[in-house]
Amino acid sequence: NSPTWQGVSDCRAGTCLSFDGINDYINLGTEALGPELNNASGVTLSYWLNLSQTPTAGNAYQTVAIIIGASAGGVDSKIDENRRITFGGRSQSSDTFQNAISNTTLSIGTWYHVLGVYDYSADLINVYINGVLDSSWPVNFGASKYIHSWVSGSDFLGNFQSQNRFLNGRLDEVHIYNRALVPEEILNPYNDLK
């Protein structure tokens, strides 16, 4: 099923998408985003999020999933069972999945601007919430840039492939950059809509 469009009064900027947590997602298609990130020394994923419910124990809500290789998460963001944001992924399909988790626990029914910066050459994932650095995680990427390889799975909003990580909440202003934004740039999307 598709998420529903919400009006201006329920969104951060214009209209937004509401996911029901049961079976709503958007299939962006195979090779939708990965080729645009190829050879990038950094990637930034940014979006506004308003959670409707906490994921059940042992589960997570998927916000964005970009596939690298056969079906591995290249750029990935979820909300865990403790309502913390996770950003994870790989620089190449042979990498072990790397993960960063926010320190902040999100509240239900509140809009947050969340942003993850993947710095492949520095082996670092930084998590920002509402324009402020929330956590910084040293990781171990296998390459100093994003190396896209042929993909057999689709990129998604609101779920991941055949998993049951259906988002229960609203997404607005999803942006993916083929570079690591610097702190001054990170504040702009938050300040524009706070």
Secondary structure by P-SEA (a helix, b strand, c coil): cbbbbbccccccccbbbbbcccbbbbcccccccccccccccbbbbbbbbbbcccccccbbbbcbbbbccccccccccccccccbbbbbbbccccccccccccccccccccccbbbbbbbccccbbbbbccccccbbbbbbbcccccccccccccccccccccccccccbbbcbbbbbccccccccccccccccc
